[in-house]
Amino acid sequence: MTETVSTKANRTLCRLPNAAYRPREYLTEVKVDRLIDAARKRGRNGTRDAAAILLAYRHGLRAAELCQIRWSQIDLRHGRLHVNRAKGGIESVHPLRGPELRALRPLQGASPYVFVTEAGTPVTTSWFLRMVQRTGLATGLPFPVHPHMLRHSTGYKLANDGADTRSLAHYLGHRNLQSTARYTALAPHRFAKFWQD
């Protein structure tokens, strides 16, 4: 009996963990503010771009969720945003604070969508990716920036501020608390009472 040896090479691509491509997955509040300031100063759509980054950060929005926001989801008078979550997430209503309201008002126009191109069509997720990457480069951050970092930044910021895991899960639209646990795992206040001298 003879053994047959396969001559076909395994052509399956193996993707390395995210840590191999970028040193971290979130931005601090100071770095997000720098990103927003840089977006505001870049090009003729700086107001729109800065507002997009601000809303994505403040509400933990995925790129698809941000690009699909319609004016019918926003109540400027009462300061509310109805968040339609992608990927089967839980919908919720978030409060809109002063900075967000001030950023949104100049964007009001004829389109039913909040974020639109100069041609009046809704922006796309690829536009948001390119805009965030270019703005990150303009900011001079020492690592590449991508849109989902803003969502992770929301989770880490709120966890560091002491938000409980269940409230954070609802805010981010997570159905599973394990998805949210990653943010609370890095919250430094968990260890505040260790080694008190």
C-alpha positions in Angstrom: 0.0 0.0 0.0 1.3 3.4 -0.9 0.5 6.7 0.7 -0.5 9.6 -1.4 0.8 13.0 -0.5 -1.2 16.0 -1.4 0.6 18.4 -3.7 -1.9 21.2 -3.2 -0.7 24.1 -1.1 -3.0 25.4 1.6 -4.1 28.7 0.1 -6.2 29.8 3.1 -5.1 33.2 4.3 -4.4 33.5 7.9 -5.3 36.9 9.4 -3.1 37.9 12.4 -4.7 39.4 15.5 -5.6 43.1 15.4 -2.7 43.8 17.8 -0.3 42.8 15.0 -1.7 45.6 12.8 -2.2 48.4 15.3 -0.9 48.9 18.9 -4.3 49.8 20.4 -8.0 49.7 19.7 -9.2 52.9 21.3 -8.4 56.6 21.7 -8.4 58.7 24.9 -10.8 61.6 25.2 -8.0 64.1 24.5 -7.0 62.3 21.3 -10.6 62.2 20.1 -10.8 66.0 20.8 -7.7 66.4 18.7 -9.2 64.3 15.9 -12.4 66.4 16.0 -10.4 69.7 15.9 -8.3 68.4 13.0 -11.4 67.3 11.1 -13.0 70.8 11.5 -9.9 72.4 10.0 -9.6 70.0 7.0 -11.3 70.9 3.7 -14.6 72.6 3.0 -16.6 69.8 4.7 -14.9 70.2 8.1 -18.1 70.9 9.9 -19.7 67.7 8.7 -16.6 65.6 9.3 -16.1 66.9 12.8 -19.8 66.3 13.6 -19.6 62.7 12.3 -16.6 61.9 14.5 -18.3 63.6 17.5 -21.5 61.6 17.1 -19.7 58.3 16.4 -17.7 58.8 19.6 -20.4 60.1 21.9 -22.9 57.4 20.9 -20.6 54.5 20.2 -21.8 54.3 16.6 -20.6 51.8 14.0 -19.7 53.3 10.6 -22.9 51.9 9.0 -25.1 53.2 11.9 -23.6 56.7 11.5 -24.0 56.8 7.7 -27.6 55.8 7.9 -28.8 58.4 10.5 -31.8 60.3 9.3 -33.2 63.6 10.6 -36.3 61.7 11.6 -34.2 59.9 14.3 -33.1 63.2 15.8 -35.1 65.5 18.0 -33.1 68.7 18.3 -35.7 70.4 20.4 -35.7 67.8 23.2 -32.1 66.7 22.6 -32.7 63.0 21.7 -31.2 60.6 19.1 -33.0 57.3 18.3 -30.1 54.9 17.6 -30.9 52.1 15.1 -28.2 49.5 15.8 -26.7 47.3 13.1 -25.7 43.6 13.6 -28.8 42.8 15.6 -28.1 45.3 18.4 -30.6 46.7 20.7 -32.1 50.0 19.6 -32.2 52.9 22.1 -32.7 56.6 22.6 -29.7 58.6 23.6 -29.6 62.1 25.0 -28.0 64.7 22.7 -25.9 67.2 24.7 -24.8 70.8 23.8 -21.7 70.0 21.7 -23.7 67.5 19.6 -26.7 69.8 19.1 -24.3 72.7 18.1 -22.5 70.3 15.6 -25.8 69.0 14.1 -27.7 72.3 13.5 -25.5 73.6 10.7 -26.0 70.3 8.8 -29.7 70.6 8.4 -30.7 70.6 4.8 -33.1 69.1 2.2 -31.8 65.5 2.5 -33.5 63.1 4.9 -30.0 61.9 5.8 -27.8 63.8 8.3 -24.5 63.2 6.7 -24.5 63.8 3.0 -22.0 64.4 0.2 -21.8 67.6 -1.8 -24.1 65.9 -4.3 -26.7 65.4 -1.6 -26.4 61.6 -1.4 -25.9 59.8 1.9 -22.2 59.3 2.8 -20.9 55.7 2.8 -18.9 53.6 5.2 -15.9 53.8 2.9 -16.1 57.6 3.0 -16.1 57.5 6.8 -13.1 55.1 6.9 -11.1 57.3 4.5 -12.1 60.5 6.3 -11.1 59.1 9.8 -7.8 57.7 8.5 -6.8 61.0 6.8 -7.8 63.0 9.8 -5.8 60.7 12.0 -2.8 61.3 9.8 -3.4 65.0 9.9 -3.6 64.9 13.7 -0.2 63.3 13.9 -1.2 60.4 16.0 1.6 57.8 16.3 -0.7 54.9 15.2 -3.2 54.4 12.4 -6.8 55.3 13.3 -10.0 53.6 12.0 -13.7 54.3 12.6 -14.3 51.4 15.0 -11.8 52.9 17.4 -14.3 55.6 18.1 -16.8 53.0 19.3 -14.2 51.3 21.5 -13.2 54.7 22.8 -16.8 55.2 23.9 -16.8 52.0 25.8 -13.5 52.6 27.6 -14.4 56.2 28.4 -17.8 55.3 30.0 -16.3 52.3 31.8 -13.5 54.5 33.2 -16.1 57.0 34.3 -17.7 54.2 36.4 -20.7 53.2 34.2 -22.1 49.8 35.2 -21.7 47.0 32.7 -25.4 46.5 32.0 -26.0 50.2 31.3 -22.9 50.3 29.1 -24.2 47.3 27.2 -27.5 48.9 26.5 -25.9 52.2 25.5 -23.7 50.4 22.9 -26.5 48.1 21.8 -24.9 44.9 23.0 -27.2 41.9 23.5 -24.4 39.9 25.2 -22.6 41.3 28.3 -19.4 39.5 27.3 -19.1 42.0 24.4 -19.1 44.8 27.0 -16.9 43.2 29.5 -13.7 44.1 27.5 -14.2 47.8 28.4 -14.7 47.2 32.1 -11.7 44.9 32.2 -9.3 47.8 31.5 -11.0 50.3 33.8 -8.3 51.4 36.3 -10.8 52.2 39.1 -11.3 48.4 39.5 -8.0 48.3 41.3 -8.2 51.6 43.2 -8.4 50.0 46.6 -5.5 47.5 46.1 -2.3 48.2 48.0 -3.5 51.1 50.1 -0.6 52.1 52.3 
